[in-house]
Structure formats: C-alpha cells, structure tokens
Amino acid sequence: MPITPDDARVVLARWQPILRLADWDIDLRLVTGAWRKSGDVKVDLEDRKAVLLLNAEPRSENLEETIVHELVHLRLYALDQMLVELLDAVFGTDADEPRRAFAETRFMTLLESTTEDLAKALLATSGSPAPLSFGRLREEVEREIEPGTPAS
C-alpha cells in the first residue's frame, strides 16, 4: 500500500520525542522506483541530523513499525559506528579479509535483529493497534508454496 508524506510525518512526530530524538533534525524522503528496502536512515552525528528514507511502495504493511525500526537504528548509530571503527583497527579496512567479513556480518545480523526486537517491544508497549509486518517473510513463503495450496 503506498504511503504519503503526511502519514509518515504524523508517525515521525509521535515517535521522535518518545525515542529522545526531539533535538534531532530529521528530514523525511519518500523513495520511488525500484528500491528493495522499506526504509533506511542516513546520519550526521556531529550535527544531529538524519534523513529518513521510506519506500513509497513498501513491502512492510506497517508504516509505524518501519519508522520506529529506522529511528531505533538512529538511536544506536553511534554504537554501530564505534564497532565499525573497532573492526577497522583489528582487521583493517579490506572488506574481503575473511575474519573482518565474518565479524562484520555477525555484527550486522545482531544489530538488525536487536533493532527489530526493540521496535516491536516499543510498538507493543505503546499499544500500537496495527499488526506487525510479515512482508519480507510472507514473500519468501509465497515463493516456496505453490499457488492454490490450501493453508493448514
């Protein structure tokens, strides 16, 4: 379902103070065209500015979940960057170095699952009525099952 800038701004205005990001300048941009993500955030820590990118045609059915997820990424961004600097210091900057690639992949997987868990917890605690999105997982399941197969 397409999203509108006004819908996204309402959700952002609700969650920015809850996540203690009221002192951040956050620009909202809708991405049109082929983009595989539902959302992303670009960050300037020094100026406390961020650009929240949202897919105008997201796979996620829950706009609030997507925005909260990206704002949690913003909240954790300084820790994210600290670990990347640590990986550079320990393993160097060669992305093809196997130990670095392993550590970075593990970290990114844990960061993403932790971010999603925190977003879900925040939504549940806030009493958000919208069901969680299963968009990415639903697409995978639909590719695996044949059309017309009855649900069990």
Buried (B, 14 or more C-beta within 10 A) or exposed (E): EEBEEEBBEBBBEBBBEEBEBEEBEBEBBBBEEEBEBBBBBEBEEEEEEBBBBBBBBBBBBBBBBBBBBBBBBBBBBEEBEEBBEEBEEEBEEEEEBEEBBEBBEEBEEEBEEEBBEBBBEBBEEEEBEEEBBBBEEEEEEEEEEEEEEEEE
